[in-house]
Amino acid sequence: MDGGTGTMLQAAGLSGGKGPELWNLENPAEIVKLHRAYLEAGCTVISTNTFGVNCLKYDNYEELIRAAFACAREALKEYPDRYLAFDVGPTGRLLQPIGDLPFEEAVSVFAANIKVAADCGADCVLIETMNDSYETKTAVLAAKENCGLPVFVTNVFDSGGKLMTGADPQAMIALLEGLHCDAVGMNCSLGPDQMLSLVPVFAEYASVPIIVTPNAGIPRVVKGQTIYDIGPEQFAEYMVQIAEAGATILGGCCGTTPEYMRRVIEATRDLPYHLPKQKERTLISSYTHAVELKNGPVLIGERINPTGKKKLKEALRTRSFDYILQEAIRQSDAGVPVLDVNVGLPEIDEPQMMCDVINQVQAVSDTALQIDTSDPVALEGALRLYNGKPLVNSVNGSEKSMKAVLPLVRRYGGVLIVLTIV
């Protein structure tokens, strides 16, 4: 893949604080020149200059996207065997409950971009620099629901191996493979030396190709200019180690240039290429971590299940969320790895209550959840909103049950409990 865009354009004269995507209209020749430089360096995939484009920031977002594709297509005229990725960055706002952006509004923002990109003939969708698992999910859903293109996703991990909102690599792999992403990995934030320690984790858990696109090390400002502490030759040496550790799609992020990518291509072109093997792991996840269902029993807290619980039934009828959340926190504090969420009472609106409880519980607890319902509408609402890959209780052997449940778990991801009854 190609390397940095914003830092390259700043070096070409883009003023600080100005969105690089504006040059798609104002200085298209410079965008075409940038793409050509990466193609000449040997990159297989170039990305549209659309990282910061969305309808929350630009009223003319569609015009900017179409201009970006025009620039990229001009550069690709001499390289018909290369590919064009539609670059999707974060919205710039945090989703509820941490921030103020509603879940479905975020899906709509990304969907608006995806529809234009699909119409423009993108070869794949690259969702990158995501530092929140929830926003990542909205972008993936938008892509899956509005195009048939391959979807690649890279997240921003810190030096401790976590996203800003807490997810570790296993949690993101579980979530993204559950949503049928075609390649997963990491970009930005870290240099290749720091990313190297995270690659074996991806190699151990991921069954899809692994993407690694680091920064050119740590940035620092010298005489008013931002410089990075890892040069092209050293960067390429690290990328060889990253490839040998299991990464199969390589590129660069902030501070990298066509020269960086040329060195990486030269250093790695003769390395054997191996697609990751299918991992025999059964993972569920919350928005911070994964739970593996493997050798021993996994305890499931059942305090948010109205069967035989008068106080919980009353709390559900009166929408007394304080009581429900206290039960969730009490079980989480006790170390239960999975919490059951069942709100099934005949006299309440189960789909609405299920969504409300899922939202509220995952706002106060990072324990993985089991969605427990026989109502397909409630199940779909919960699966869509859940910030992770849930355990789903349940399906049985009847045709009606399987037709209702299996497509939903397939679409949104999840681990399914199967009852051996009809």
C-alpha positions as CSV (number, residue, x, y, z in Angstrom):
1,M,0.0,0.0,0.0
2,D,1.0,3.6,-0.2
3,G,2.4,5.8,2.5
4,G,1.7,9.2,4.1
5,T,-0.6,11.7,2.4
6,G,-1.1,14.6,4.8
7,T,2.5,15.0,5.8
8,M,3.5,14.8,2.1
9,L,1.1,17.5,1.1
10,Q,2.3,19.7,3.9
11,A,5.8,19.4,2.6
12,A,4.4,20.4,-0.8
13,G,2.9,23.6,0.6
14,L,-0.4,22.7,2.3
15,S,-0.8,25.1,5.1
16,G,-1.2,23.8,8.7
17,G,-4.8,23.4,9.8
18,K,-6.1,23.1,6.2
19,G,-7.8,19.9,5.2
20,P,-5.7,18.0,2.6
21,E,-8.9,16.9,0.9
22,L,-9.6,20.5,-0.2
23,W,-6.7,20.2,-2.6
24,N,-8.7,17.6,-4.6
25,L,-10.5,20.7,-6.0
26,E,-8.0,23.5,-5.4
27,N,-4.7,21.8,-6.4
28,P,-5.5,18.5,-8.2
29,A,-2.2,18.4,-10.0
30,E,-0.4,18.0,-6.7
31,I,-2.7,15.2,-5.7
32,V,-2.1,13.4,-9.0
33,K,1.6,13.9,-8.6
34,L,1.5,12.4,-5.1
35,H,-0.4,9.3,-6.3
36,R,2.1,8.9,-9.2
37,A,5.0,9.0,-6.9
38,Y,3.7,6.1,-4.9
39,L,2.8,4.2,-8.1
40,E,6.3,4.8,-9.5
41,A,7.7,3.5,-6.2
42,G,5.9,0.2,-6.9
43,C,2.9,0.4,-4.6
44,T,0.1,-2.0,-5.5
45,V,-2.6,0.0,-3.8
46,I,-3.1,3.8,-3.6
47,S,-5.7,5.5,-1.4
48,T,-8.0,8.3,-2.3
49,N,-7.3,11.7,-0.6
50,T,-10.6,11.5,1.3
51,F,-9.5,10.7,4.9
52,G,-11.2,13.7,6.4
53,V,-14.2,14.0,4.1
54,N,-17.7,13.5,5.6
55,C,-21.0,15.4,5.6
56,L,-20.4,16.6,9.2
57,K,-17.4,18.6,8.0
58,Y,-18.2,19.4,4.4
59,D,-21.4,20.3,2.7
60,N,-19.8,19.5,-0.6
61,Y,-18.5,16.1,0.6
62,E,-19.7,14.3,-2.6
63,E,-17.9,16.8,-4.8
64,L,-14.7,16.3,-2.8
65,I,-14.9,12.5,-3.0
66,R,-15.6,12.6,-6.8
67,A,-12.6,15.0,-7.3
68,A,-10.4,12.6,-5.3
69,F,-11.3,9.7,-7.5
70,A,-10.7,11.8,-10.6
71,C,-7.2,12.6,-9.3
72,A,-6.4,9.0,-8.5
73,R,-7.8,7.7,-11.8
74,E,-5.6,10.2,-13.7
75,A,-2.5,8.8,-11.9
76,L,-3.6,5.2,-12.5
77,K,-3.9,5.6,-16.3
78,E,-0.4,4.3,-16.8
79,Y,-0.8,1.6,-14.1
80,P,-3.9,-0.5,-15.1
81,D,-2.8,-3.4,-12.9
82,R,-2.9,-1.4,-9.6
83,Y,-5.8,-0.9,-7.2
84,L,-7.6,2.1,-5.7
85,A,-8.8,2.1,-2.1
86,F,-11.4,4.5,-0.9
87,D,-9.9,6.0,2.3
88,V,-12.3,6.4,5.2
89,G,-11.2,8.2,8.4
90,P,-13.0,8.8,11.6
91,T,-15.8,11.4,11.8
92,G,-14.0,13.5,14.4
93,R,-16.7,13.0,17.0
94,L,-17.2,10.4,19.6
95,L,-20.3,8.2,19.7
96,Q,-22.8,8.1,22.5
97,P,-22.6,7.4,25.4
98,I,-19.0,8.8,25.6
99,G,-19.7,11.5,23.0
100,D,-22.7,13.1,21.4
101,L,-22.9,11.3,18.0
102,P,-25.8,8.8,17.9
103,F,-24.9,5.3,16.6
104,E,-27.3,5.3,13.6
105,E,-26.3,8.9,12.6
106,A,-22.6,7.7,12.5
107,V,-23.7,4.8,10.2
108,S,-25.5,7.3,7.9
109,V,-22.5,9.6,7.8
110,F,-20.2,6.7,6.6
111,A,-22.9,5.3,4.3
112,A,-23.2,8.6,2.4
113,N,-19.5,8.4,1.6
114,I,-19.5,4.7,0.7
115,K,-22.4,5.2,-1.8
116,V,-20.4,7.8,-3.6
117,A,-17.2,5.7,-3.6
118,A,-19.0,2.7,-4.9
119,D,-20.4,4.7,-7.7
120,C,-16.9,6.1,-8.5
121,G,-15.5,2.6,-8.9
122,A,-13.4,2.0,-5.8
123,D,-11.7,-1.4,-5.7
124,C,-11.9,-1.7,-1.9
125,V,-12.8,0.3,1.2
126,L,-10.0,1.2,3.6
127,I,-11.3,2.2,7.1
128,E,-8.3,3.5,8.8
129,T,-7.0,5.4,11.9
130,M,-10.0,4.3,14.0
131,N,-9.3,4.7,17.7
132,D,-12.8,3.6,18.9
133,S,-14.3,0.1,18.4
134,Y,-17.8,1.5,18.3
135,E,-17.1,4.0,15.5
136,T,-15.2,1.3,13.7
137,K,-18.3,-0.9,13.8
138,T,-20.5,1.9,12.4
139,A,-18.1,2.4,9.5
140,V,-18.0,-1.3,8.7
141,L,-21.7,-1.7,8.8
142,A,-22.0,1.3,6.4
143,A,-19.6,-0.4,4.0
144,K,-21.2,-3.8,4.2
145,E,-24.7,-2.4,3.8
146,N,-24.0,-0.1,0.9
147,C,-21.4,-1.8,-1.3
148,G,-20.1,-5.2,-2.2
149,L,-16.4,-4.2,-2.0
150,P,-13.7,-5.8,0.1
151,V,-13.4,-4.0,3.4
152,F,-10.0,-3.4,5.1
153,V,-9.8,-2.0,8.6
154,T,-6.8,-0.6,10.6
155,N,-7.0,0.7,14.1
156,V,-4.8,3.0,16.2
157,F,-3.1,1.2,19.1
158,D,-1.1,2.9,21.7
159,S,2.2,1.7,23.2
160,G,0.2,-0.4,25.6
161,G,-1.6,-2.2,22.7
162,K,-5.0,-0.5,23.3
163,L,-7.3,1.8,21.4
164,M,-8.2,5.1,22.9
165,T,-11.4,3.6,24.2
166,G,-9.7,0.5,25.5
167,A,-9.9,-2.3,22.9
168,D,-7.0,-4.7,22.6
169,P,-6.1,-6.5,19.3
170,Q,-8.0,-9.7,20.3
171,A,-11.2,-7.7,20.8
172,M,-10.9,-5.9,17.5
173,I,-10.1,-9.2,15.6
174,A,-13.2,-10.8,17.2
175,L,-15.4,-7.9,16.3
176,L,-14.1,-7.3,12.7
177,E,-13.9,-10.9,11.7
178,G,-17.4,-11.4,13.1
179,L,-18.5,-8.6,10.7
180,H,-16.6,-10.3,7.8
181,C,-13.9,-7.8,7.2
182,D,-11.4,-8.9,4.6
183,A,-8.2,-7.7,6.2
184,V,-7.5,-6.2,9.7
185,G,-4.6,-4.5,11.3
186,M,-3.1,-1.3,12.6
187,N,-1.9,2.1,11.4
188,C,-0.6,5.5,12.6
189,S,0.3,6.4,16.2
190,L,3.3,4.1,16.5
191,G,6.5,3.5,14.5
192,P,7.4,0.1,13.1
193,D,9.6,-0.7,16.0
194,Q,6.6,-0.4,18.4
195,M,4.2,-2.1,16.1
196,L,6.5,-5.1,15.7
197,S,5.5,-6.4,19.2
198,L,1.8,-6.3,18.3
199,V,2.1,-8.3,15.1
200,P,2.5,-11.7,16.7
201,V,-0.8,-11.2,18.5
202,F,-2.6,-10.5,15.3
203,A,-0.8,-13.5,13.7
204,E,-2.0,-15.7,16.6
205,Y,-5.6,-14.7,16.4
206,A,-6.5,-13.4,12.9
207,S,-7.7,-15.6,10.1
208,V,-7.6,-12.9,7.5
209,P,-4.7,-10.9,6.1
210,I,-2.9,-8.6,8.5
211,I,-2.3,-4.9,7.5
212,V,0.6,-2.9,9.1
213,T,1.1,0.7,8.1
214,P,3.3,2.5,10.7
215,N,4.4,6.1,11.1
216,A,8.0,6.9,10.3
217,G,8.7,6.7,14.0
218,I,8.0,9.4,16.6
219,P,7.5,13.0,15.3
220,R,9.3,16.0,16.8
221,V,9.4,19.6,15.8
222,V,12.7,21.1,14.7
223,K,12.9,24.7,13.7
224,G,9.2,24.8,13.1
225,Q,9.2,21.6,11.0
226,T,7.9,18.2,11.9
227,I,10.4,15.4,11.4
228,Y,10.4,11.7,12.2
229,D,13.1,9.7,13.8
230,I,13.1,6.6,11.5
231,G,14.5,7.0,8.0
232,P,13.6,4.9,4.9
233,E,16.3,2.3,5.2
234,Q,15.7,1.6,8.9
235,F,11.9,1.6,8.3
236,A,12.3,-1.1,5.6
237,E,14.4,-3.2,8.0
238,Y,11.6,-3.1,10.5
239,M,9.0,-3.9,7.9
240,V,11.0,-7.1,6.9
241,Q,10.6,-8.2,10.5
242,I,7.0,-7.3,10.5
243,A,6.4,-9.3,7.4
244,E,8.2,-12.3,8.8
245,A,6.1,-12.0,12.0
246,G,2.9,-12.5,9.9
247,A,1.8,-9.2,8.3
248,T,0.8,-9.7,4.7
249,I,-0.2,-6.1,3.6
250,L,2.4,-3.4,4.2
251,G,2.3,0.3,3.9
252,G,3.2,3.5,5.7
253,C,1.4,6.3,7.5
254,C,2.4,9.8,8.8
255,G,6.0,10.8,7.9
256,T,6.5,8.1,5.3
257,T,7.1,9.0,1.6
258,P,7.4,7.2,-1.7
259,E,11.1,6.6,-0.9
260,Y,10.0,4.7,2.3
261,M,7.7,2.5,0.2
262,R,10.3,1.9,-2.4
263,R,12.7,0.7,0.2
264,V,10.1,-1.6,1.8
265,I,9.2,-3.1,-1.6
266,E,12.8,-3.8,-2.4
267,A,13.4,-5.3,1.0
268,T,10.4,-7.6,1.1
269,R,9.7,-8.5,-2.5
270,D,11.5,-11.9,-2.2
271,L,10.0,-12.9,1.2
272,P,7.6,-15.9,1.0
273,Y,3.9,-14.8,1.2
274,H,1.6,-16.9,3.3
275,L,-2.0,-16.1,3.9
276,P,-3.0,-16.6,7.6
277,K,-4.4,-19.9,8.5
278,Q,-8.0,-20.3,9.7
279,K,-7.7,-20.1,13.5
280,E,-9.7,-22.6,15.5
281,R,-10.7,-20.1,18.2
282,T,-14.1,-19.3,19.5
283,L,-14.1,-15.7,20.7
284,I,-16.7,-13.3,22.0
285,S,-15.8,-9.7,23.0
286,S,-16.7,-6.5,24.7
287,Y,-15.4,-3.2,23.6
288,T,-12.2,-3.7,25.5
289,H,-11.3,-7.4,25.5
290,A,-12.1,-10.9,24.1
291,V,-13.3,-14.0,26.0
292,E,-12.2,-17.3,24.5
293,L,-14.5,-20.3,24.9
294,K,-12.0,-23.0,25.0
295,N,-11.1,-25.7,27.5
296,G,-13.0,-25.0,30.7
297,P,-16.4,-23.6,31.7
298,V,-17.2,-19.9,31.2
299,L,-19.5,-18.5,33.9
300,I,-22.4,-16.4,32.8
301,G,-24.0,-13.9,35.2
302,E,-27.8,-14.3,35.2
303,R,-28.9,-11.5,37.4
304,I,-30.3,-9.5,34.4
305,N,-32.8,-12.2,33.6
306,P,-36.3,-11.8,34.9
307,T,-37.0,-15.5,35.5
308,G,-37.8,-15.9,39.2
309,K,-36.8,-12.3,40.0
310,K,-39.6,-10.0,41.2
311,K,-37.4,-7.0,41.7
312,L,-36.0,-7.2,38.2
313,K,-39.4,-7.7,36.7
314,E,-40.6,-4.5,38.4
315,A,-37.5,-2.7,37.3
316,L,-38.2,-3.6,33.7
317,R,-41.8,-2.6,33.9
318,T,-41.0,0.8,35.4
319,R,-37.8,1.3,33.4
320,S,-35.8,1.6,36.6
321,F,-32.4,1.4,35.0
322,D,-30.5,2.1,38.2
323,Y,-31.4,-1.3,39.6
324,I,-30.5,-3.1,36.3
325,L,-27.2,-1.3,36.2
326,Q,-26.4,-2.1,39.8
327,E,-26.9,-5.8,39.0
328,A,-24.6,-5.5,36.0
329,I,-21.9,-3.7,38.0
330,R,-22.2,-6.1,40.9
331,Q,-21.6,-9.1,38.7
332,S,-18.8,-7.4,36.7
333,D,-17.0,-6.5,40.0
334,A,-17.3,-10.2,41.1
335,G,-15.3,-11.1,38.0
336,V,-18.0,-12.9,35.9
337,P,-16.6,-13.0,32.3
338,V,-20.1,-12.8,30.6
339,L,-23.3,-11.1,31.6
340,D,-26.7,-12.4,30.4
341,V,-29.1,-9.8,29.2
342,N,-32.7,-11.0,29.1
343,V,-35.6,-8.5,29.3
344,G,-38.4,-10.7,28.1
345,L,-41.7,-9.8,29.7
346,P,-45.0,-10.1,27.8
347,E,-46.2,-6.7,29.0
348,I,-43.2,-4.6,27.8
349,D,-41.8,-3.6,24.4
350,E,-39.0,-6.1,24.4
351,P,-37.1,-4.8,21.3
352,Q,-36.9,-1.3,22.7
353,M,-36.1,-2.4,26.2
354,M,-33.4,-4.8,25.0
355,C,-31.7,-2.0,23.0
356,D,-31.9,0.4,25.9
357,V,-30.5,-2.1,28.4
358,I,-27.6,-3.1,26.1
359,N,-26.7,0.6,25.6
360,Q,-26.9,1.3,29.3
361,V,-25.0,-1.8,30.5
362,Q,-22.1,-1.4,28.1
363,A,-21.8,2.3,29.2
364,V,-21.0,1.2,32.8
365,S,-19.3,-2.2,32.2
366,D,-16.8,-3.7,29.8
367,T,-17.9,-7.3,30.5
368,A,-18.9,-9.3,27.5
369,L,-22.6,-9.7,27.0
370,Q,-24.9,-12.6,26.2
371,I,-28.0,-11.5,24.2
372,D,-30.8,-13.7,25.5
373,T,-34.0,-13.4,23.6
374,S,-36.5,-15.4,21.5
375,D,-37.7,-12.3,19.7
376,P,-35.8,-11.8,16.3
377,V,-36.6,-8.1,16.3
378,A,-35.1,-7.6,19.8
379,L,-32.1,-9.8,18.7
380,E,-31.3,-7.7,15.6
381,G,-31.6,-4.5,17.5
382,A,-29.2,-5.7,20.2
383,L,-26.7,-7.3,17.7
384,R,-26.6,-4.0,15.8
385,L,-26.0,-1.8,18.8
386,Y,-23.7,-4.1,20.7
387,N,-20.1,-2.8,21.0
388,G,-18.3,-6.1,20.4
389,K,-19.0,-9.7,19.4
390,P,-21.7,-11.1,21.6
391,L,-22.7,-14.6,22.8
392,V,-26.2,-15.2,21.4
393,N,-28.8,-17.3,23.4
394,S,-30.1,-19.1,21.4
395,V,-31.3,-21.1,18.4
396,N,-32.9,-24.5,18.2
397,G,-33.4,-27.1,15.5
398,S,-36.7,-25.9,14.2
399,E,-36.7,-24.4,10.7
400,K,-38.5,-21.3,12.0
401,S,-35.8,-20.6,14.7
402,M,-32.9,-21.2,12.3
403,K,-34.4,-19.0,9.6
404,A,-34.9,-16.2,12.1
405,V,-31.6,-16.3,14.0
406,L,-28.9,-17.7,11.8
407,P,-28.9,-14.8,9.2
408,L,-28.8,-12.2,12.0
409,V,-25.7,-13.8,13.6
410,R,-24.1,-14.2,10.2
411,R,-24.7,-10.5,9.4
412,Y,-23.6,-8.9,12.7
413,G,-21.2,-11.5,14.2
414,G,-21.6,-13.6,17.3
415,V,-21.1,-16.9,19.0
416,L,-24.3,-18.9,19.0
417,I,-25.6,-21.2,21.7
418,V,-27.5,-24.1,20.0
419,L,-30.2,-26.0,21.9
420,T,-30.5,-29.6,20.9
421,I,-34.3,-29.6,20.7
422,V,-36.8,-29.0,18.0
